[in-house]
């Protein structure tokens, strides 16, 4: 893999806009991806938790990969969520990403069965890699124990790296535990460790981490980009700004809150639709969200009034 294909920096875990028939609205998604790339993001991470990937049909997940490829989003600016409970589905989705030129994938552990051993998880990830047998593949693990209830241990990471080297390229740590992220960066040389929140972006980068892949980067990307560039606005601290916005947003159901902000920004009704079992914010919660964000310059009253 050439250095041009390596991923690092600020990635937005993109939500999925939904058409009236419940399918992915590919035009709205591509418009948002382009906005993210034009406003400070190194890249996008579609089909993750924020993208409601495990509420989308398999056909829709394939179609989103195809739409991103058709839009010619550069390969080093995309990390595709392909994790599924069934290893065969993960293999097929990952193969589809590779067929369309995207070697970087983000893979949840199989999350239906709980209390599984590291041996079982090693077998799962090994099966994905060995069935594909593609040297381009760069598999990034997705550690989100609060949601999956299947943690990825440091021991498992070391074992996978020993077996497959740089094919197991990195991890998104969405545990919210900085000490866990820190231990991954410090003890696995050459492993790309992304924080799951821009709250930890400065600490991650200072320690040699890869950056962040975050839901709220859909909102904070321009500020996070100033942090990376070392540019402050009027003496403000970009890390403090993005942390405050992140903390404000995560007091609400995060997928719905991010989609609501995108609806306010664009006026596009595709961002108002949520796939079951999640449900839309009530009008009262929407109003509370608007008030919580009104203090920030990017989201004043005019921006949050559609």
C-alpha positions in Angstrom: 0.0 0.0 0.0 1.4 3.4 -0.9 1.6 6.2 1.6 -1.1 8.0 -0.3 -3.5 5.3 0.8 -2.9 5.6 4.5 -5.5 7.3 6.6 -5.0 9.7 9.4 -6.5 12.9 10.7 -10.1 14.0 11.3 -12.7 11.6 9.9 -16.4 12.1 10.2 -18.6 9.1 11.0 -21.2 10.1 8.4 -24.9 9.7 9.1 -27.1 8.2 6.4 -29.8 10.4 5.0 -33.0 8.4 4.4 -35.4 8.7 1.4 -39.2 8.4 2.0 -39.1 4.7 1.1 -36.6 3.9 3.8 -33.6 3.5 1.4 -30.4 5.5 1.6 -30.7 8.9 -0.1 -27.4 8.6 -2.0 -27.5 12.2 -3.5 -27.9 13.8 -0.1 -25.1 11.6 1.3 -22.6 12.5 -1.4 -23.4 16.2 -1.0 -22.7 15.9 2.7 -19.5 13.9 2.1 -18.3 16.7 -0.2 -19.2 19.3 2.4 -17.1 17.4 5.0 -14.1 17.2 2.7 -14.4 20.9 1.9 -14.7 21.9 5.5 -11.8 20.3 7.3 -12.2 16.6 7.3 -9.4 14.3 6.1 -12.1 11.8 5.2 -15.4 10.1 5.9 -16.4 6.9 7.6 -19.8 5.8 6.3 -21.8 2.8 7.4 -20.8 3.0 11.1 -22.9 3.5 14.2 -23.8 7.0 13.2 -24.7 5.8 9.8 -27.3 3.4 11.2 -25.5 0.7 9.3 -27.0 -2.2 11.3 -30.5 -0.8 10.6 -29.8 -0.6 6.9 -30.5 -3.5 4.5 -27.5 -5.3 3.0 -28.6 -4.0 -0.4 -28.5 -0.5 0.9 -25.0 -0.9 2.4 -23.7 -2.2 -1.0 -25.4 0.7 -2.7 -23.8 3.3 -0.5 -20.3 1.9 -1.3 -21.2 2.1 -5.0 -22.4 5.7 -4.7 -19.3 6.8 -2.9 -17.1 5.2 -5.6 -19.3 6.7 -8.4 -18.8 10.1 -6.8 -15.0 9.6 -7.1 -14.3 10.2 -3.4 -10.6 9.5 -3.1 -9.7 6.1 -1.7 -7.5 7.5 1.1 -10.4 9.7 2.3 -12.9 6.8 3.0 -13.0 4.1 5.7 -16.0 1.9 5.1 -17.9 0.2 7.9 -18.3 -3.5 7.0 -18.8 -5.2 10.3 -21.7 -7.6 10.6 -22.7 -10.5 13.0 -22.3 -13.0 10.2 -18.7 -13.4 9.0 -19.9 -14.1 5.5 -21.7 -10.7 5.3 -18.5 -8.9 6.6 -16.5 -10.7 3.9 -18.9 -9.7 1.1 -19.2 -6.1 2.2 -15.4 -5.8 2.6 -14.9 -7.4 -0.8 -17.4 -4.9 -2.3 -15.4 -2.0 -0.8 -12.2 -3.5 -2.2 -13.7 -4.0 -5.6 -14.6 -0.4 -5.7 -11.1 0.7 -4.7 -11.5 1.2 -1.0 -9.0 -0.8 1.0 -9.7 0.8 4.4 -12.6 -0.8 6.3 -13.8 -0.5 9.9 -15.0 -3.7 11.3 -17.1 -4.3 14.4 -16.8 -7.6 16.2 -19.7 -10.0 15.8 -22.0 -8.5 18.4 -25.0 -10.8 18.9 -23.3 -13.5 21.1 -22.0 -12.0 24.3 -19.1 -13.2 26.5 -17.2 -14.7 23.5 -13.5 -15.5 23.9 -10.6 -13.8 22.2 -10.1 -17.1 20.4 -13.5 -16.7 18.9 -12.9 -13.1 17.9 -9.5 -14.0 16.5 -11.2 -16.7 14.4 -13.7 -14.2 13.1 -11.2 -11.5 12.0 -8.9 -14.2 10.7 -11.6 -15.6 8.5 -12.4 -12.2 7.0 -8.7 -11.7 6.1 -8.0 -15.2 4.9 -11.1 -15.5 2.7 -10.4 -12.2 1.0 -6.6 -12.9 0.6 -6.2 -9.4 -0.7 -2.9 -7.6 0.0 -4.6 -4.2 -0.4 -6.9 -4.8 2.6 -6.4 -2.5 5.6 -8.7 -3.8 8.3 -9.4 -1.4 11.2 -11.0 -2.8 14.3 -13.9 -1.0 16.0 -13.9 -1.1 19.8 -17.3 0.2 21.1 -18.1 -2.0 24.1 -21.0 0.2 25.3 -22.9 -0.6 22.1 -21.5 -4.0 20.9 -21.0 -5.4 24.4 -18.1 -7.3 22.8 -14.8 -5.6 23.7 -11.6 -5.8 21.7 -8.8 -6.5 24.1 -5.2 -5.3 23.8 -4.1 -8.9 23.8 -6.4 -9.6 20.8 -4.9 -6.6 18.9 -1.3 -7.9 19.5 -2.3 -11.4 18.4 -3.9 -10.2 15.2 -0.9 -7.9 14.5 1.5 -10.8 15.0 -0.5 -13.0 12.6 -1.4 -10.4 9.9 0.9 -7.4 10.3 -0.2 -4.2 8.7 -3.3 -5.8 7.2 -4.7 -5.2 10.7 -4.0 -1.5 10.4 -5.6 0.3 13.2 -8.6 0.7 15.5 -11.3 3.2 16.4 -11.6 3.3 20.1 -15.1 4.5 21.0 -14.9 3.4 24.6 -14.6 7.0 25.8 -11.7 5.9 28.1 -8.6 7.8 27.2 -6.4 5.5 29.3 -7.5 2.6 27.0 -6.7 4.6 23.9 -3.4 5.7 25.3 -2.4 2.1 26.1 -3.1 1.1 22.5 -1.0 3.9 21.1 1.9 3.2 23.5 2.1 -0.6 23.3 1.3 -1.5 19.6 4.0 0.1 17.4 2.9 1.3 14.0 -0.8 0.6 14.8 -3.1 3.5 13.8 -5.3 4.4 16.8 -8.2 6.7 16.3 -10.2 8.2 19.2 -13.9 7.9 18.8 -14.4 11.5 20.0 -12.6 14.7 19.0 -12.6 15.5 22.8 -9.4 13.5 22.9 -7.9 14.8 19.6 -5.1 16.9 20.9 -4.0 14.1 23.3 -4.2 11.5 20.6 -2.1 13.4 18.2 0.5 14.5 20.8 1.1 10.8 21.7 1.4 9.8 18.0 -2.1 8.5 17.5 -3.9 8.7 14.1 -6.6 11.2 14.9 -10.3 10.8 15.4 -13.3 9.2 13.8 -16.3 10.9 15.3 -20.0 11.4 14.9 -19.8 15.0 16.1 -17.1 15.8 13.6 -20.0 16.2 11.2 -20.6 19.3 13.2 -17.2 20.4 14.4 -15.0 19.6 11.4 -14.1 23.3 10.6 -13.0 23.9 14.2 -11.1 20.6 14.4 -9.3 21.5 11.2 -8.1 24.8 12.8 -6.8 22.7 15.7 -4.8 20.6 13.3 -3.5 23.6 11.5 -2.6 25.4 14.7 -4.8 28.4 14.0 -6.7 29.9 16.8 -9.5 32.4 16.2 -9.2 35.5 18.4 -7.1 33.6 21.0 -9.8 30.9 21.3 -8.7 27.3 22.0 -10.1 25.0 19.2 -9.7 21.9 21.4 -11.9 23.6 24.1 -14.5 24.5 21.5 -14.8 21.1 19.9 -14.9 19.5 23.4 -17.7 21.7 24.5 -19.7 21.1 21.4 -19.1 17.3 21.7 -20.2 17.3 25.3 -23.3 19.3 24.5 -24.3 17.0 21.7 -23.7 13.8 23.5 -26.3 14.7 26.2 -28.9 13.9 23.4 -29.4 10.7 21.4 -26.3 11.2 19.3 -27.4 9.9 15.9 -30.6 11.8 16.0 -29.0 15.0 17.3 -26.3 15.0 14.5 -29.0 14.4 11.8 -31.1 17.2 13.2 -28.2 19.6 13.0 -27.6 18.6 9.4 -31.3 19.2 8.7 -31.0 22.7 10.3 -27.9 23.4 8.2 -29.2 22.1 4.8 -33.0 22.1 5.0 -32.9 18.6 3.5 -35.8 16.5 4.8 -33.7 13.3 4.2 -31.9 14.2 7.5 -35.1 14.1 9.5 -35.7 10.4 8.9 -34.5 7.8 11.4 -34.6 4.0 10.9 -36.2 1.8 13.5 -35.6 0.8 16.2 -34.3 4.4 16.7 -36.9 7.1 16.7 -36.9 10.8 15.9 -36.4 13.5 18.6 -39.6 14.9 20.1 -40.3 18.6 19.5 -39.4 19.4 23.1 -36.0 17.6 22.8 -35.4 19.3 19.5 -35.9 22.7 21.2 -33.6 21.8 24.0 -30.9 20.8 21.4 -31.3 24.1 19.6 -30.9 26.0 22.9 -27.8 23.9 23.9 -26.1 24.7 20.6 -27.1 28.3 20.3 -24.2 29.4 22.5 -21.7 28.2 19.8 -20.8 30.5 16.9 -21.4 27.9 14.3 -25.0 27.2 15.5 -26.6 30.4 16.5 -30.3 31.0 16.5 -30.5 31.6 12.7 -28.7 28.3 11.9 -31.0 26.3 14.2 -34.3 27.6 13.2 -35.4 25.7 10.0 
